[in-house]
């Protein structure tokens, strides 16, 4: 690494104080507690944590009010991918791993001067949105767990959107805070009921239970079929697309919309209260459970970001950034999600957060290693090789391998590397990949600032990628505020330990709010003009990544009443005027005997068929770069949520690239031909077959609820 880079890197090992009390006094007291030997000092109560992630399961033990792990054990999980885009886990494997990990961690206590009897309570933190269906009488899972990143429900999403006014994916955000997306549990539950016979039978026989991973774990630990408690907490419930953010309960309109009976859903509880006692005959038998938090919300608590205006970012394969908005619920109009951050007690107020997610962070480094063979070791090579150059040489890497997440939400985006010159080396490309993570984080922070008007003064970070000092310095430089890296890379377990300990009376949440946490601080070393100039070029690169994917909507989305089976005889590889296609089209007369019928089918058919049938109006071919006319005549109603300006045109002076991207509509492709679908389309929502018979009535109820 160049000496100049070392000189400009500002890293400080420090204790970050979040209250107004004297810093030196607080740091001294924290240091004395951390360094106190367990055997020579007073024993403290222990808090156990079950930490279920996407790929690993951990059991961690903490001494009350101490942030360092006392003992832990983890096991890897097996994730199955039966089809492209499908990700499944074995629910029973989760339970077995809990027993093994807990047994091994507790076995370590003897050497540390503790025993199982010192464990006063348990907390659970889990991967969010992952959905499990099981039989409440037998306890058997009815299907493998559908992981949070599974996208098999795309067709279910299309069926819902086809019936929603203007096909607006944000139609339910005022109630749930979430868009209609395959990401969330309601769509996974609906898919299971529609496609798995055992789930349908269980629903018919009133034996069906749905839940996220926390519900599955608690139900089994507290007895399972013999009196297990079916509960979840507000943070996990807020990620299902079924909970009302205002009432903090299952919304009857949303449950009816997705066809999920409330009896199959868990009871929603706070994040910190005594729920029950373990009664499964395992090593944890007899210990109470008093804390549940989704993993990203748990990391927010673990970072002690308990004041409005504080935020944390977790750097892993992707990134998850949560911004504490306090008891104020902020509805984002810039592509972010509104979620519950935590509710530390039945009578405590709910604290909300804005959330933005980045699809590819650490995944970009693996791409450079596995696909391009530019590096061998992600942890070491990325920092060493990228540090050998002072900049990217104006090379920008947009790692939109499967589209862009917040704040763009563009499925048609694809990865690009632009700005290459004859002097570009792998060093520049690797550094550009690191900067891409930082630029995407700034994208989310910019959106958060627009939504709530509370700019950050510092950003707390955790996750495995934060061990890269160069990445952390680049992050500070590109967002212009200090970056505080925790000494513990996984803050989720610590966060739920605080929640569980506070409910058990052994860990003060108020004291934790002002607790100094050990961290490394990275200060920005660039000027505002420099970082803004680089950020502007990043936005240019993002603009060039849009519109590459060829995506087709399902029959439910396009409104077709007749599937393509009618047209299967047409050879799509032959020219339109070829003899073979002429014969094939003539043969269609057996199916469509009159011209009126043919015209009707053409109008409702996929765009694919229009390649072979002359259109009444011939139009010049267009490219994605020719859509400026559409932008200039765009309706004023942004996101299709305003009803007061349907007939007025928006005359916008497009001064910045950022405005163009923010207002850029998604473009649908059929056979590589772009189609701009107006957001304020007046298509008849009853055109396609009804998937949910009373959906239009439900939409009217939602409209009335939004107005009220």
C-alpha positions, 0 to 999 in steps of 0.5 A, a space after each residue: 500500500 502506498 505511503 501516501 494512503 497511510 498518511 491520509 488514513 485517519 483511524 483512531 481506536 477510541 470509545 465513542 460516547 453517545 451522551 453528554 457526560 464527561 468522556 474521560 470518566 465514561 471511558 475509564 469506567 467502561 475499560 475497567 469493567 471490560 478488563 476485569 477477570 471473571 474469576 477474580 471479580 463478582 460474577 454477573 448474570 448471563 444472557 444467552 442468544 440464538 443468532 440464526 443467519 442465512 448461512 450460519 447459526 450461532 449460540 452466544 453467551 454474554 455477561 450482563 452489561 458487557 459487550 464482549 462475547 463470553 462464549 460462543 459456538 456456530 455451525 454452518 447451514 445448508 441452503 438448497 437451490 432447487 431452481 434458479 432464484 429459489 432458496 430453501 432451508 431445512 427448518 428441522 436443521 435449525 432446531 438441531 443446530 440450536 441444541 448442538 451450538 448451545 451445548 458446546 457454548 455452555 460447556 465452555 462456561 466451566 473454565 470461565 467460572 460459570 455454569 448453566 445456572 447462571 444463564 437467566 434468560 435467552 434472546 433470539 435474533 433471526 434472518 428476516 422474511 424467511 417463511 415457514 409453514 408447519 402443522 400445529 398438531 404434529 409439529 412437522 414442517 409442511 415445506 422447506 423454509 423459503 429464504 428471504 432472498 427467494 424470488 419464486 413469488 414473482 408471478 404472485 406479485 404480478 397477479 396482485 399488481 394486475 388488480 391494484 390501481 395503476 399497478 402501483 407497487 407502492 399502493 400498500 406502503 401507507 399501511 405496511 411501509 413496504 412495497 409489493 415485492 417477492 422479498 416479503 413474507 406475505 407473498 411467500 405465504 400466498 405462494 405456499 397456499 397456492 402451490 403446496 397441497 399439504 399447506 392447502 389441506 392444513 389450512 382447510 383443516 385449521 392445522 396450519 401455522 405460518 411464521 418467520 424463523 423466530 416464531 418457529 424457534 420459540 414455538 418449538 422451544 416452548 413445547 411445540 405441539 404440547 403447548 408451544 407459544 406461537 408469537 413473533 415480535 414487531 420487528 419481524 412482523 413489520 417485514 411480512 407486508 401484513 402488519 399495520 405500522 400504526 396499530 402494530 397488529 395484523 391488518 384485516 384488509 391486508 390479510 384479506 388481500 393476500 388470503 392469509 387467515 389470522 388464526 394461522 399467524 403468530 401473536 405480535 408482541 414487543 421486542 423485550 418481554 418475558 414470553 415463556 420458558 424453554 420446555 423441550 428437554 434440551 440443555 436450555 430447558 427451564 430458561 426463560 425467553 425474553 427478547 426477539 429482534 430481526 437481525 438488522 434491527 438487533 444490530 441497530 440496538 447493538 450499535 446503541 443507535 437508540 436516538 433519532 438521527 442515528 444510523 448503522 450499516 452492515 456490510 456483508 454480501 449486501 448492505 443493510 442500512 437502518 436509520 432511526 427516526 424515533 417514534 415518528 413514522 416516516 413514509 418514504 417517497 424516495 425508494 426506502 422502506 419504513 419498518 419498526 426498529 424496536 419496541 423495548 417492552 409491552 408499554 414502551 413506544 414503538 421506534 421506527 426506522 427507514 431502511 435501504 438495502 444494497 444488493 451487491 457489496 461483498 458479492 462484488 468482491 467474490 465476482 472479481 475473484 471467481 469470475 474475473 480471477 483478478 484476486 485470490 483472497 477477498 479479505 487480503 487482496 482487495 485492500 492490498 491491490 486497490 491500495 496500490 493506486 491513488 484513485 480509480 482513474 475515473 473507472 466506475 463499477 456498477 455491480 447491478 448483477 440482478 438489478 438495483 435495490 434502494 433507492 432505485 428499485 430497477 430490475 432492468 439494471 445490469 452491471 457495467 464497468 465504464 470509464 476504461 482507458 488504455 492505462 486501466 489496470 486491475 488495481 483500478 477495477 478493484 478499487 472501483 468495486 470498493 467505491 461502488 459499495 460506498 457510493 451505494 451507501 451514499 445513495 441511501 443516505 441521500 434518500 434518507 435525508 430527503 425523506 426525513 430532513 435529519 442529516 447524519 453526523 456519523 455512521 456506525 458500521 459492522 459486518 465482515 467487510 468492515 475489516 477492510 481499512 481502505 473500504 472504511 476510509 473510502 466510505 468516510 471520504 465519499 459520505 463526508 462524515 465519520 465512520 465508526 467501526 465496531 470492534 465486534 463484527 456481528 452486532 446482532 447478537 449483542 443487540 438482542 442480548 440487550 433487549 432480553 437482558 432489559 426484560 429480565 432486569 439484568 441489563 439496563 436499556 437506558 444505560 445502554 443508550 448512553 453506553 460507550 462502545 469500542 470503535 475505530 473512527 475513520 474521518 473524511 480526508 477529501 473536500 466537498 467539491 471532490 466527493 460531489 464530483 465523483 458522486 456525479 460521475 457515479 450517477 452517470 454510471 448508474 444511468 448507463 446501467 439501466 434498461 439492459 435486462 430483458 424482462 417479460 411480465 406474466 399473463 396476469 400482469 399483461 392482462 392476457 386471457 389466452 396463453 401463447 399456446 395458440 401461437 406455439 406453432 410459429 417459428 420465432 427464428 424465421 423471418 416474418 415474411 418467410 414461407 414457413 411463418 406464412 403457413 403457420 399464420 394461415 393455420 391459425 384460422 382453425 382456431 380464430 375463424 373471423 377477423 374480429 377475433 384475430 384483432 382481439 387476440 392481437 390486441 391482448 396478446 404478448 408483444 412477441 406476436 406483433 413481430 409477425 402481424 403488421 400493425 395499423 400504425 407503423 412506428 420507428 424503432 426506439 432505443 432506451 436513450 430516445 425516451 426523453 420525450 416521455 420524461 418531459 411529458 411525464 405526469 406530475 403524480 410521482 409514484 402514482 400516489 397523487 390524485 389531484 393532478 391527473 390532467 396537468 403536465 409536469 414541465 421539469 427542467 432536468 438539470 441534474 442526472 440525479 433527478 432523471 434517475 429518481 423520476 425514471 420509470 421502469 421499462 418493460 422489455 419484450 423480445 428486446 423491444 423497450 415498452 414504457 408503461 405509464 404509471 397512471 395507466 387507466 387500464 381496466 383492472 378487471 380485464 384478467 381473471 380474478 385471483 382474489 375475487 373481492 380484491 377491488 373492494 379491498 382496494 377501495 377500502 385501502 383507498 379510504 383508509 389512506 384518505 383517513 
